Amino acid sequence: MDVIELSKGLDTIWVVLTAAMILLMEGGFALLEAGFVRQKNAVSIIMKVFVDIAFGALVFYFFGFALMYGQDAGGLIGTTGFLINGDLSHIVLNITHETYWLFQCAFVIAVISIVSGAVAERINFRAYILLTIAMTGFIYPLAGHWVWSGSGFLGKLGMIDFAGSAVIHALGGFSALAAAIFIGPRIGKFSADGKVNIVPPSNLPLASVGAFILWFGWFGFNAGSTLSATNGSIGHIAITTMLSAAAGGATCILFTMFRYKKADPPMVINGSLAGLVGITAGCAFVSDIAAIGIGAVSGIAMVLVTEWLEGRQVDDPVGAFAVHGVSGSIGTLAVGLFALPELTEGVGKGYYGLFYGGGFNLLGVQALGLVTVSVWGFLLTWGALWLIRKVMPVRVSKDEELIGLDVGIHGVPAYSQEHDFLDYDRLRNSK
């Protein structure tokens, strides 16, 4: 085996393993969201995650990947690569196209999982399947093409989004916001006089384990985006990822102790995740100290935006917009401020951060790209839900919501109180 073959083998192993780490994050999403919602809706969360993986992978295989990475048409859309076939000669990597598809598939599944949490406990399961198809097959792939395909108009302008603060998290976060507003708050979340009613999480230890799994997977998310096992920046990416997450969590501990007189566990969980989201765009391009600052600002912003949304009666059960939409926006803009000249050399148009003498070029491009993908995500999600509502209810019935989606929609509770065998015929006849 020569050096070239060895290099390809190492890179293939690296990309497959990091893709698997990202896919494991779906377990993190499942546990996090199941822990944050009420016990009667835990199975519903799990079923939506299975929709994300199963339908998301198939849709991205059939046409999503082609629209995202196929031969470019006007800087807007890909036109080849359906079923990973056709002309993909423009994708020149040290790994096969199949390996590259697997890694990108893990990303697309993460995007729809962001939206899942914002509509928890009240979305119609059939409608969610259609929304998943729209997100993984069209909304996300086009935004990804604009930034990551090498031919998209935002990428050509010089936008930098290493692992997706904008393309994945801001897009997913603003899509989540649109879905939460469109579908409306849970019954009883807000009183008629505007008072916000607390919905206690069903299992905070479970949610914490979910957050830790997400934290673990994020090293695959960020470092894996090098697509090479021998890339010299892997260590730096891992450190900035770790420091930003730690800063987000630590800041939320201190900030909530100051603001609420107690360290708020859900906020601390989301604070760490906010730090992870914030560093995703610039993990390869900013310093360690800048990473800490990005994580700290993302954590505080997450708390304030969570309060702001509730004050406007927007019900987001897991804080999807505050974590992903807001922190993703902060991270995207932070690249325009803190990107180091020596780390961005040869990337995009060679722009670097304002605070290092790079001027407003990169910051302006980052702002334009952020606004573009965020507005795209919000409007297209709203439009998709509007179309879905034409053919089926987007929201479950009042009775189903009050009973809980586990029993009302899926016919089984998450935690059975029965200690004996059940009568199968009786159960079947009762449906």
Disulfide bonds with the S-S distance in Angstrom:
none
